[in-house]
Amino acid sequence: MVGREVSPADHQHKEVRQALKQLVDKGWVLRKEGHWGRLYCPCDGGCTSISVPGTPRDPHQAARRIERRAAWCPLPEDDPRRISGGGVVV
């Protein structure tokens, strides 16, 4: 992971901001990378990463895409190895 951490509130579109806030609250890490940012899952090593566009053509679709990709993270939320605030207890 490179780049500095950014806040979901920094995104200019309300729909994307809401999706990012929900994921960051669940432990995902949002960093300034690429065109706007990249989300990393809270699993050990960040098994899933999602590109976050800064100016999507359709913000609603972009937010849905981010939410769908986040569901691909293989470690379930109720797994005891996942800790709140991100990361995995080994």
ABEGO torsion letter per residue (X at the ends): XBEBBBBAAABABAAAAAAAAAAAAAGBBBBBBEAABBBBBABBGGABBBBBBABBABAAAAAAAAAAAAAABABBAABAABBBGEEBBX
